[in-house]
Amino acid sequence: MYPKLTLVLGGAASGKSAFAEMLSRQIGKSRFYLATSTVQDTEMQAKIKRHIKQRGPGWVTIEEPLDLGPALSELTSEHICLIDCATLWLSNQMIAENDIMTAQSALLDALKSCAAQCIIVSNEVGQGIVPDNSQARAFREAQGRLNIALAAQADLVVQVTAGLPNTLKGQLP
């Protein structure tokens, strides 16, 4: 039995997205990719192209940087949804100066009521040095709180380091 909600954590370039994609393919349902990134420069554009190539065919992509609820509400139990990623979603919320706790609650509610199985990718940002400015420290704290809330709600939590999965909660299918 595949978990209803899976959280895949890891550092930057840890292999977390590739691992989440592999899990999505294993489930064997219609695959949706809920992209939270926005193209703001050529580096991000190149990264997005790499991710699309890495995923390969067979995905329906929905681009939504802020409000994931409407897209999640349209999915059925016949779908698997990969949300990549919670970290960019949080960045977008902070840039838009949205109330983070309200946005986080709405995301958690949308995930809970979504009929599809969901896999959400998120960065673990709390293992590095203490940032030197208040905005970066506020982001790190908000990301930590978001990851804690997602992990509490998830049936399966996997941390990926150097491409290797380590199950923190639940059991890999």
Residue frames as qw, qx, qy, qz and C-alpha x, y, z in Angstrom:
[[0.000, 0.889, 0.459, 0.000, 0.00, 0.00, 0.00],
 [0.417, 0.366, -0.007, 0.832, 1.38, 3.36, -1.01],
 [0.198, -0.446, -0.484, 0.726, 1.17, 6.23, 1.49],
 [0.180, 0.862, 0.473, 0.031, -1.38, 9.01, 1.02],
 [0.084, 0.981, -0.141, 0.107, 1.14, 11.78, 1.77],
 [0.860, -0.072, -0.027, 0.505, 4.90, 11.47, 1.42],
 [0.055, -0.980, 0.170, 0.088, 7.42, 14.15, 2.36],
 [0.861, 0.186, -0.011, 0.472, 10.84, 13.94, 0.71],
 [0.250, -0.951, 0.116, 0.139, 13.44, 16.13, 2.43],
 [0.833, 0.032, 0.110, 0.541, 17.02, 16.87, 1.51],
 [0.254, -0.642, 0.126, 0.713, 19.59, 19.53, 0.93],
 [0.459, 0.744, -0.179, -0.451, 20.13, 21.35, -2.35],
 [0.559, 0.537, -0.598, -0.204, 21.11, 18.97, -5.17],
 [0.436, -0.362, 0.774, -0.284, 20.73, 15.95, -2.85],
 [0.161, 0.013, -0.926, -0.341, 18.72, 13.84, -5.30],
 [0.288, 0.264, 0.690, -0.609, 15.40, 14.42, -3.55],
 [0.561, 0.435, -0.065, -0.701, 13.49, 15.36, -6.72],
 [0.451, 0.314, -0.780, -0.300, 14.77, 12.34, -8.65],
 [0.018, -0.032, -0.947, 0.320, 13.83, 10.09, -5.73],
 [0.409, 0.357, 0.455, -0.706, 10.34, 11.62, -5.52],
 [0.553, 0.422, -0.384, -0.607, 9.89, 11.14, -9.28],
 [0.290, 0.186, -0.937, -0.064, 10.91, 7.49, -8.97],
 [0.179, 0.200, 0.816, -0.512, 8.35, 6.97, -6.20],
 [0.495, 0.426, 0.105, -0.750, 5.68, 8.66, -8.35],
 [0.502, 0.349, -0.651, -0.451, 6.39, 6.36, -11.28],
 [0.090, 0.077, -0.977, 0.177, 6.22, 3.26, -9.05],
 [0.387, 0.230, 0.577, -0.681, 2.67, 4.07, -7.99],
 [0.191, 0.174, 0.867, 0.427, 1.41, 3.57, -11.54],
 [0.185, 0.759, 0.563, -0.270, -1.28, 6.25, -11.57],
 [0.367, 0.791, 0.213, 0.440, -1.74, 9.31, -13.79],
 [0.592, -0.290, -0.194, 0.726, 1.13, 11.60, -12.80],
 [0.060, 0.946, 0.182, 0.263, 0.71, 15.29, -12.08],
 [0.593, -0.028, -0.204, 0.779, 3.65, 17.58, -11.40],
 [0.150, -0.944, -0.288, -0.050, 2.71, 20.67, -9.39],
 [0.608, 0.230, -0.095, 0.754, 5.55, 23.12, -10.02],
 [0.293, -0.867, -0.314, 0.253, 5.98, 25.97, -7.55],
 [0.497, -0.303, 0.192, 0.790, 8.98, 27.62, -9.18],
 [0.365, 0.896, 0.169, -0.188, 8.96, 30.77, -11.25],
 [0.733, 0.285, 0.146, 0.600, 11.43, 31.61, -13.98],
 [0.176, -0.954, -0.071, 0.230, 13.30, 34.66, -12.78],
 [0.044, -0.784, 0.526, 0.326, 16.66, 34.20, -14.53],
 [0.662, 0.457, -0.542, -0.245, 18.48, 32.00, -17.03],
 [0.046, 0.317, -0.903, 0.285, 19.92, 29.78, -14.29],
 [0.516, 0.121, 0.648, -0.547, 16.43, 28.88, -13.04],
 [0.723, 0.463, -0.137, -0.495, 15.23, 28.41, -16.61],
 [0.445, 0.450, -0.773, -0.054, 18.06, 25.92, -17.22],
 [0.182, -0.149, 0.872, -0.430, 17.28, 24.08, -13.96],
 [0.671, 0.270, 0.352, -0.594, 13.62, 23.75, -14.92],
 [0.684, 0.495, -0.415, -0.339, 14.60, 22.35, -18.33],
 [0.199, 0.361, -0.896, 0.164, 16.89, 19.80, -16.63],
 [0.403, 0.025, 0.737, -0.542, 14.06, 18.74, -14.31],
 [0.740, 0.387, 0.043, -0.549, 11.63, 18.35, -17.23],
 [0.572, 0.480, -0.648, -0.150, 14.15, 16.21, -19.11],
 [0.018, -0.272, 0.893, -0.358, 14.90, 14.17, -15.99],
 [0.591, 0.123, 0.522, -0.602, 11.19, 13.48, -15.39],
 [0.121, 0.013, 0.889, 0.442, 10.62, 12.31, -18.93],
 [0.381, -0.201, -0.462, -0.775, 7.24, 11.93, -20.64],
 [0.466, -0.370, -0.801, -0.058, 3.97, 10.98, -19.00],
 [0.231, -0.394, -0.511, 0.728, 3.51, 13.95, -16.67],
 [0.018, 0.827, 0.400, 0.394, 0.86, 16.66, -16.64],
 [0.419, -0.052, -0.300, 0.856, 2.53, 19.83, -15.35],
 [0.174, -0.885, -0.394, -0.177, 0.62, 22.47, -13.42],
 [0.416, 0.234, -0.251, 0.842, 2.51, 25.66, -12.63],
 [0.400, -0.808, -0.305, -0.308, 1.29, 27.32, -9.44],
 [0.416, 0.376, -0.478, 0.676, 3.70, 29.31, -7.28],
 [0.181, -0.301, 0.413, -0.840, 1.29, 30.31, -4.48],
 [0.666, -0.052, 0.328, -0.668, -2.17, 28.73, -4.17],
 [0.102, 0.204, -0.955, -0.188, -1.91, 24.95, -4.47],
 [0.419, 0.178, 0.706, -0.542, -5.40, 24.29, -3.13],
 [0.666, 0.467, 0.020, -0.581, -7.41, 24.65, -6.35],
 [0.485, 0.460, -0.708, -0.227, -5.08, 22.34, -8.30],
 [0.013, -0.156, 0.946, -0.282, -5.08, 19.74, -5.51],
 [0.518, 0.225, 0.529, -0.633, -8.87, 19.84, -5.24],
 [0.662, 0.457, -0.268, -0.529, -9.22, 18.85, -8.92],
 [0.265, 0.372, -0.888, -0.057, -7.26, 15.60, -8.51],
 [0.873, -0.193, -0.105, -0.435, -8.88, 12.22, -7.91],
 [0.749, -0.425, 0.507, -0.041, -7.81, 8.94, -6.33],
 [0.885, 0.383, 0.198, 0.176, -6.66, 7.89, -9.82],
 [0.375, 0.839, -0.201, 0.339, -3.83, 10.45, -9.66],
 [0.722, -0.374, -0.154, 0.561, -0.44, 10.84, -8.04],
 [0.147, 0.960, 0.032, 0.237, 0.70, 14.43, -7.50],
 [0.714, -0.120, -0.144, 0.674, 4.33, 15.42, -7.06],
 [0.063, -0.991, -0.105, -0.062, 4.71, 18.90, -5.57],
 [0.740, -0.071, 0.019, 0.668, 8.17, 20.30, -6.21],
 [0.549, -0.108, -0.701, 0.441, 8.85, 22.08, -4.03],
 [0.401, -0.798, -0.441, 0.090, 7.64, 23.39, -0.66],
 [0.507, -0.416, -0.022, 0.755, 10.77, 25.51, -0.28],
 [0.145, 0.161, 0.389, 0.895, 10.11, 27.53, -3.43],
 [0.274, -0.675, -0.605, -0.323, 6.43, 27.74, -2.46],
 [0.489, -0.700, -0.322, 0.409, 7.46, 29.22, 0.90],
 [0.377, -0.187, 0.180, 0.889, 9.87, 31.65, -0.80],
 [0.013, -0.427, -0.546, -0.721, 7.05, 32.77, -3.09],
 [0.389, -0.751, -0.532, -0.027, 4.78, 33.33, -0.08],
 [0.490, -0.577, -0.141, 0.638, 7.42, 35.43, 1.66],
 [0.267, 0.030, 0.353, 0.896, 8.16, 37.48, -1.47],
 [0.176, -0.555, -0.570, -0.580, 4.43, 38.13, -1.88],
 [0.069, -0.240, 0.474, -0.844, 4.36, 39.17, 1.80],
 [0.680, -0.337, -0.476, -0.445, 1.56, 36.72, 2.53],
 [0.579, -0.540, 0.441, -0.422, 0.82, 35.61, 6.06],
 [0.292, 0.375, -0.878, -0.053, 2.94, 32.46, 6.31],
 [0.240, 0.010, 0.880, -0.411, 0.90, 30.69, 8.99],
 [0.633, 0.414, 0.260, -0.599, -2.34, 31.25, 7.06],
 [0.574, 0.533, -0.515, -0.350, -0.76, 30.00, 3.83],
 [0.093, 0.297, -0.940, 0.136, 0.75, 27.00, 5.63],
 [0.450, 0.156, 0.709, -0.521, -2.62, 26.08, 7.17],
 [0.679, 0.499, -0.021, -0.538, -4.30, 26.35, 3.76],
 [0.426, 0.484, -0.743, -0.181, -1.64, 24.09, 2.22],
 [0.100, -0.136, 0.940, -0.297, -1.97, 21.47, 4.98],
 [0.572, 0.313, 0.490, -0.579, -5.78, 21.53, 4.64],
 [0.632, 0.544, -0.301, -0.463, -5.53, 21.18, 0.84],
 [0.260, 0.381, -0.887, -0.020, -3.19, 18.21, 1.19],
 [0.297, 0.019, 0.842, -0.451, -5.48, 16.59, 3.76],
 [0.614, 0.437, 0.390, -0.530, -8.58, 16.94, 1.59],
 [0.367, 0.529, -0.592, -0.485, -6.88, 16.03, -1.71],
 [0.941, 0.058, 0.171, -0.285, -8.18, 12.72, -3.07],
 [0.759, 0.523, -0.365, 0.129, -4.91, 11.94, -4.83],
 [0.820, -0.365, -0.047, 0.438, -1.78, 10.54, -3.30],
 [0.185, 0.960, -0.130, 0.163, 0.75, 13.34, -2.92],
 [0.795, -0.143, -0.078, 0.584, 4.50, 13.50, -2.68],
 [0.026, 0.994, 0.004, 0.108, 5.93, 16.83, -1.61],
 [0.745, 0.183, -0.183, 0.615, 9.60, 17.74, -1.92],
 [0.247, -0.961, -0.022, -0.126, 11.16, 20.16, 0.54],
 [0.506, 0.536, -0.461, 0.494, 14.62, 21.39, 1.42],
 [0.705, -0.590, -0.270, 0.284, 16.17, 20.82, 4.81],
 [0.322, 0.767, -0.102, 0.546, 17.76, 24.22, 5.44],
 [0.522, -0.812, 0.101, -0.242, 18.40, 24.05, 9.18],
 [0.928, -0.227, 0.050, 0.290, 21.62, 22.06, 9.12],
 [0.577, 0.523, -0.039, 0.626, 23.86, 24.85, 7.84],
 [0.335, -0.032, -0.331, 0.882, 25.36, 27.91, 9.41],
 [0.014, 0.740, 0.517, -0.430, 23.21, 30.57, 11.03],
 [0.404, 0.677, 0.332, 0.519, 22.37, 33.13, 8.32],
 [0.398, -0.112, -0.195, 0.889, 23.87, 36.58, 8.75],
 [0.179, -0.134, -0.107, -0.969, 20.67, 38.55, 8.11],
 [0.414, 0.111, 0.609, -0.667, 17.21, 38.65, 9.62],
 [0.708, 0.326, -0.171, -0.602, 15.35, 37.86, 6.38],
 [0.558, 0.302, -0.768, -0.081, 17.37, 34.68, 5.82],
 [0.012, -0.085, 0.858, -0.507, 16.94, 33.67, 9.48],
 [0.571, 0.186, 0.317, -0.734, 13.18, 34.24, 9.22],
 [0.718, 0.323, -0.449, -0.423, 13.07, 32.05, 6.11],
 [0.346, 0.247, -0.888, 0.177, 15.08, 29.29, 7.79],
 [0.242, 0.028, 0.723, -0.646, 12.72, 29.34, 10.79],
 [0.671, 0.281, 0.070, -0.683, 9.60, 29.34, 8.59],
 [0.629, 0.338, -0.654, -0.250, 10.99, 26.46, 6.49],
 [0.126, 0.160, -0.908, 0.365, 11.72, 24.47, 9.63],
 [0.443, 0.152, 0.539, -0.700, 8.17, 25.01, 10.93],
 [0.707, 0.349, -0.232, -0.570, 6.71, 24.06, 7.53],
 [0.487, 0.301, -0.818, -0.049, 8.79, 20.87, 7.36],
 [0.103, -0.049, 0.843, -0.525, 7.74, 19.92, 10.90],
 [0.585, 0.257, 0.305, -0.706, 4.07, 20.44, 10.02],
 [0.684, 0.382, -0.461, -0.416, 4.36, 18.50, 6.76],
 [0.304, 0.260, -0.903, 0.157, 6.22, 15.65, 8.49],
 [0.320, 0.027, 0.706, -0.632, 3.56, 15.46, 11.21],
 [0.694, 0.347, 0.135, -0.617, 0.83, 15.09, 8.58],
 [0.517, 0.470, -0.647, -0.306, 2.77, 12.75, 6.27],
 [0.971, -0.142, 0.077, -0.175, 2.47, 8.98, 6.33],
 [0.887, 0.066, 0.076, 0.452, 5.99, 8.59, 4.97],
 [0.021, -0.971, 0.214, 0.100, 8.97, 10.91, 5.45],
 [0.899, 0.110, 0.108, 0.410, 12.23, 10.24, 3.62],
 [0.133, -0.895, 0.265, 0.334, 15.44, 12.23, 3.83],
 [0.861, 0.431, 0.074, 0.258, 17.66, 12.00, 0.77],
 [0.280, -0.842, 0.371, 0.272, 21.38, 12.61, 1.09],
 [0.076, -0.502, 0.755, 0.415, 23.78, 12.06, -1.82],
 [0.560, 0.151, -0.586, -0.566, 20.96, 10.35, -3.68],
 [0.349, -0.055, -0.922, 0.158, 20.43, 7.81, -0.89],
 [0.519, -0.544, -0.238, -0.616, 17.05, 7.62, 0.88],
 [0.190, 0.034, -0.805, 0.561, 16.81, 7.33, 4.66],
 [0.414, -0.566, -0.583, -0.411, 13.31, 6.64, 5.95],
 [0.007, 0.257, -0.489, 0.834, 12.47, 8.82, 8.95],
 [0.506, 0.112, 0.513, -0.685, 8.79, 7.91, 9.32],
 [0.827, 0.339, 0.068, -0.443, 6.67, 5.13, 7.86],
 [0.673, -0.157, 0.676, 0.254, 7.84, 2.46, 5.47],
 [0.199, 0.448, -0.535, -0.688, 8.95, 2.68, 1.84],
 [0.859, 0.252, 0.174, -0.410, 6.60, 0.76, -0.48]]
